[in-house]
Amino acid sequence: MTDFQKSLTRFMYIALIVIAGVGVWAVTKHQARNTNLGQYGDYRRGVTATGTCVVRTKPELVEVTIGVRRTEATAGAASGYVKPRIRKVIGVLTGAGIAPKDIQTQYFQLVPQWDSWHHAVNWSADEELRVRIRKTDDVASIIDQAVKAGANQVGNLQFTVEDVNALRAKGRAKAAKVARTKAAQLASALGGKLGRLTSVNEYYPGEYGDYYGYGGYGGYSARSNVQAVVNEPSAADTAREEITIQPGEMTLTVVVSATYELI
């Protein structure tokens, strides 16, 4: 073996020893970092706690759907019944002090009703307004006036506030404080203490159906199941008592989940 071959062989041995050493160091460090973490892999030890805050407030405004529906033998008759009554309802609403920006056409439909031979036997016209009423004490009176003006569909009444973000900020601060307090108590009970904050999540129970809440305003439990279908006005209707609607209070729930390192 020549001197060059001997030098090359010696260099290769040294390189293999260095590579093996680096590999052992990396494996040892990885195993140490995962001590007591079992099957869950490369995650730092931590403690997670959740804080919940329920903010209660008086409603500031009300949204309600008011409409007119009619079925007639022809499209013209059905539409001819609905249109003037909707205009009259809008006039009553604006006369009650509701701004045009708070009256929005939410739904309009003019559709045929078919018989078994696919002939149009009747036509149904339906128009609905989404109305925002900013004086909650006037809700019952305004709805009553709209019905007297020709509305025969009233529903989807919802109490809400102007600035939902202000309520969320209030609830968020309290929920975050509760989450940290609970995390510190858990850490102490486990013989450790809190390290740095590693993750945080915020959500609003009630946002998605019965479990998560009403999505329109994020966590409100302030939607009232008020639905009225009114037949043709009669003389007796004009003398009836006005409906009664109580604003009560509304709630917004904020949940904050926080994870801290456990040291």
Secondary structure as GFF3:
##gff-version 3
##sequence-region A 1 263
A	DSSP	alpha_helix	3	33	.	.	.	ID=ss1
A	DSSP	three_ten_helix	38	40	.	.	.	ID=ss2
A	DSSP	beta_strand	46	57	.	.	.	ID=ss3
A	DSSP	beta_strand	61	72	.	.	.	ID=ss4
A	DSSP	alpha_helix	75	95	.	.	.	ID=ss5
A	DSSP	three_ten_helix	100	102	.	.	.	ID=ss6
A	DSSP	beta_strand	103	114	.	.	.	ID=ss7
A	DSSP	beta_strand	120	133	.	.	.	ID=ss8
A	DSSP	three_ten_helix	136	138	.	.	.	ID=ss9
A	DSSP	alpha_helix	139	148	.	.	.	ID=ss10
A	DSSP	beta_strand	153	160	.	.	.	ID=ss11
A	DSSP	alpha_helix	164	189	.	.	.	ID=ss12
A	DSSP	beta_strand	194	203	.	.	.	ID=ss13
A	DSSP	alpha_helix	209	212	.	.	.	ID=ss14
A	DSSP	beta_strand	227	229	.	.	.	ID=ss15
A	DSSP	three_ten_helix	237	239	.	.	.	ID=ss16
A	DSSP	beta_strand	250	262	.	.	.	ID=ss17
###
